[in-house]
Amino acid sequence: MIVSIPAQPGTEMRAAVDHLLDGIEKIRGGLLMLRDHLAIPEKDAGGLDPKDPRNKYEIGGLEKLTPRGVEICYRLFDKGLSRYAVAQSLNISFGAATHRYAAWKKAGGGERDKQPLD
C-alpha cells in the first residue's frame, strides 16, 4: 500500500520563490561583472589621460592615434580594460580598438617593452 504524505501548504511556492531569487542573484552578479568589464577610466595618477589632445592628430579630416596615443591604448590594455572600454576612453571605433588589441598582443601584451610618454 502506497501512502502519500501531503506537503506542507506553500512548500512548492517557497521553493519556486527561492529558485527565482537565486536566479536574480546570479543575474545581478553577472551585471556587476559586466559593469566592471565595461568601466571607462578617467585620468589616473599614472599620467594616463585618454582624452589628452596629444593622443591624436588629424590627417585628411580623420583623427589617428599618435605614438603617444598608441602607448596610452596599450597601457589601458595592460590594466585589463576591454576593447570596448578602450574605444570609449580614447574616442576611437571598436574596430580600431580591436586592431590595436591585436597589435598589443603581437607586441607581447603586458610583457611588451613600454614606450615613454612624451
Number of C-alpha atoms within 10 A of each C-alpha: 3 4 5 6 6 6 8 7 8 9 10 11 10 11 11 12 12 12 12 12 12 12 12 12 12 12 12 12 12 12 12 12 12 11 11 13 15 16 16 18 16 11 12 9 7 6 9 18 18 24 14 13 11 14 21 21 13 10 8 5 7 8 13 15 19 15 16 17 23 20 20 25 25 26 19 21 21 14 9 13 21 19 23 18 21 30 21 18 20 23 15 16 14 15 12 16 24 16 12 20 19 12 14 21 14 10 13 10 16 15 10 13 9 11 13 9 12 6
